[in-house]
Amino acid sequence: MRQLLDKPSPITGGPLELCVSPATGNFRGETIPYQKTYYHCVESDMEFADSEMEKANLKAIYDAYRKLHGIPLAEELVEMRKRYGIPVRAMSIILGLGENQYGLYEEGTVPTVSVGKLLSLARDPKNMKEMLQSARSSFSDKEYSKYFHALASSTLSSDYPKDWLSSKHYGLFAPTFPSAQRKYNTKSVTSRKQSYNHYTSHSYALA
């Protein structure tokens, strides 16, 4: 795509085009195809980009890498956490990441492929509930009940009566919660690797 702009080229003062075309970039040892945005000076045939354009192109490479490997976008991670009603630090702990790592991913840091798979698993509310339960020992009773209530409230379906959210049910993640037939593994997951392995190597009777 080429669009002739009203402003002159800073190189010759002549016509200036805004262009978008297929390109490739290198990230983590991989060649990533993406859509590159740049300026084209018609008279000199030179191509260039300003700092904002360079940032946008770098983000385009990162987003293409995420798409290639099924890693959620930064905006999707923000939306997921807010939908669950869980703070950044707690999300990091629940997922077995560094204490502030989830916040860095929300700000644009690209996760590794293995962490990306874990984040994708967390997008399923059923998996997220299992992850929270596995991190039970990392929180006080008050914190755990608060996060569980927020998560349950955000994902509650019409099949589950709201009285399931009373403290007598969720305070200790009692087996009488809607997924009563679910068998829980109560061992605390303390690392991202443990967390990912835990949720990919076990079969859960999810409600």
C-alpha positions in Angstrom: 0.0 0.0 0.0 1.3 3.5 -0.9 -0.3 6.7 0.1 0.9 10.1 -1.1 1.1 12.5 1.8 0.5 16.2 2.0 3.8 17.0 3.7 7.0 17.2 1.7 10.0 14.8 2.0 12.5 16.0 4.6 15.2 14.7 2.2 14.4 16.6 -1.0 11.3 18.6 -0.3 9.5 16.6 -3.0 6.7 14.1 -2.8 6.5 11.8 0.2 4.7 8.5 0.4 3.5 6.4 3.4 4.0 2.8 2.6 3.0 -0.6 4.1 4.5 -3.7 2.6 5.5 -7.3 3.6 8.8 -7.6 5.3 10.7 -9.9 7.6 12.4 -9.3 11.0 14.6 -11.4 13.3 13.5 -12.2 16.8 14.9 -14.9 19.1 16.7 -16.5 16.3 13.6 -16.7 14.0 12.8 -14.9 10.8 9.3 -13.4 11.4 7.2 -12.1 8.5 5.3 -8.9 9.3 3.8 -5.8 7.7 6.4 -3.0 7.7 5.4 0.7 7.7 7.8 3.3 6.4 8.2 6.6 4.4 9.3 6.7 0.8 10.9 9.8 -0.7 9.8 9.6 -4.3 12.6 11.8 -5.8 15.5 10.1 -4.0 13.8 6.6 -3.8 15.0 6.5 -0.2 13.0 4.7 2.5 13.1 5.8 6.2 11.0 5.7 9.4 10.7 8.0 12.4 11.0 6.8 16.0 7.3 6.2 16.4 7.1 4.2 13.2 10.1 2.1 14.3 8.4 1.3 17.6 5.3 0.3 15.7 7.3 -1.9 13.4 9.0 -3.6 16.3 5.6 -4.2 18.0 4.4 -5.7 14.7 7.3 -8.2 14.7 6.5 -9.1 18.4 2.8 -9.5 17.6 3.6 -11.6 14.6 5.8 -13.8 16.8 3.1 -14.2 19.3 0.6 -15.1 16.6 3.0 -17.6 15.1 3.4 -19.4 18.5 -0.1 -18.9 19.9 1.1 -16.4 22.6 -1.6 -14.0 23.8 -1.2 -10.3 23.0 -0.3 -7.9 25.8 -3.8 -6.3 25.4 -5.4 -9.8 25.8 -3.5 -10.4 29.0 -4.7 -7.2 30.5 -8.3 -8.0 29.5 -8.0 -11.5 30.9 -6.7 -10.4 34.3 -9.3 -7.6 34.6 -12.1 -10.0 33.6 -10.9 -12.4 36.4 -10.7 -9.6 38.9 -7.2 -10.6 40.1 -4.3 -8.2 40.7 -1.1 -8.3 38.8 1.1 -9.7 41.6 -1.5 -12.4 42.4 -1.7 -13.5 38.8 2.1 -13.9 38.7 2.0 -16.1 41.8 -1.0 -18.2 40.6 0.8 -18.9 37.3 4.1 -19.7 39.0 5.9 -16.7 37.5 8.2 -14.1 39.0 6.4 -11.8 41.4 6.1 -9.0 38.9 6.5 -10.9 35.7 2.8 -10.9 34.6 2.9 -7.1 34.8 5.9 -7.0 32.4 4.0 -9.2 30.0 1.0 -6.8 30.1 3.5 -3.9 29.3 4.7 -5.7 26.2 7.5 -8.0 27.2 7.2 -11.1 25.0 6.9 -14.4 27.0 8.8 -17.4 25.9 6.9 -20.0 24.0 6.5 -22.3 27.0 5.2 -19.4 29.2 3.0 -18.4 26.3 1.4 -21.8 26.4 0.7 -21.5 30.1 -0.9 -18.1 29.6 -3.1 -19.6 26.9 -4.2 -22.3 29.3 -5.1 -19.6 31.8 -7.5 -18.0 29.4 -9.9 -21.0 30.1 -11.7 -20.2 33.4 -11.7 -23.9 34.3 -7.9 -24.1 34.1 -7.6 -20.8 36.0 -9.7 -22.1 38.8 -7.4 -25.2 39.0 -4.3 -22.9 39.0 -5.7 -20.8 41.8 -6.4 -23.9 43.9 -2.9 -25.2 43.3 -1.4 -21.9 44.6 -3.6 -22.0 47.7 -0.7 -22.1 50.1 0.7 -18.9 48.7 -2.2 -16.8 50.0 -3.8 -16.0 53.3 -7.4 -17.2 53.8 -8.7 -13.7 53.2 -6.7 -13.2 50.0 -7.6 -16.7 48.6 -11.3 -16.2 49.3 -11.2 -12.7 47.7 -9.5 -14.0 44.5 -11.6 -17.1 44.3 -14.8 -15.0 44.7 -13.7 -12.6 42.0 -12.8 -15.4 39.6 -16.0 -17.3 40.3 -18.1 -14.2 40.0 -16.6 -13.4 36.6 -17.1 -16.8 35.1 -20.3 -17.9 36.8 -22.7 -19.5 34.4 -26.5 -19.8 34.6 -26.0 -23.4 35.5 -24.4 -22.4 38.8 -26.7 -20.8 41.4 -25.2 -17.7 43.0 -25.5 -19.1 46.5 -22.5 -21.3 45.5 -20.5 -18.1 46.1 -21.3 -18.0 49.8 -18.2 -18.1 52.1 -19.1 -21.5 53.4 -18.4 -22.9 49.9 -15.5 -20.8 48.5 -13.6 -19.9 51.7 -11.6 -23.1 51.6 -12.4 -24.1 48.0 -14.7 -26.8 49.3 -15.5 -29.8 47.1 -19.2 -28.8 47.2 -18.5 -26.0 44.8 -20.3 -26.6 41.4 -17.5 -28.8 40.0 -18.2 -31.2 42.9 -17.1 -34.2 40.8 -13.6 -32.6 40.2 -10.7 -34.2 41.9 -8.3 -31.6 43.1 -4.5 -31.9 43.5 -3.8 -29.7 46.5 -0.1 -29.7 46.1 1.1 -26.1 45.8 2.7 -25.2 42.4 5.6 -22.9 43.1 7.2 -22.4 39.7 6.1 -21.6 36.2 7.6 -24.9 34.9 5.8 -26.9 37.6 2.6 -25.0 36.8 2.8 -25.7 33.1 3.7 -29.3 33.5 0.9 -29.7 36.1 -1.8 -28.5 33.7 -0.6 -30.3 30.6 0.2 -33.7 32.2 -3.0 -34.3 34.2 -6.5 -35.0 33.1 -9.2 -33.2 35.0 -12.9 -34.1 35.3 -13.9 -30.5 34.7 -17.5 -29.5 35.1 
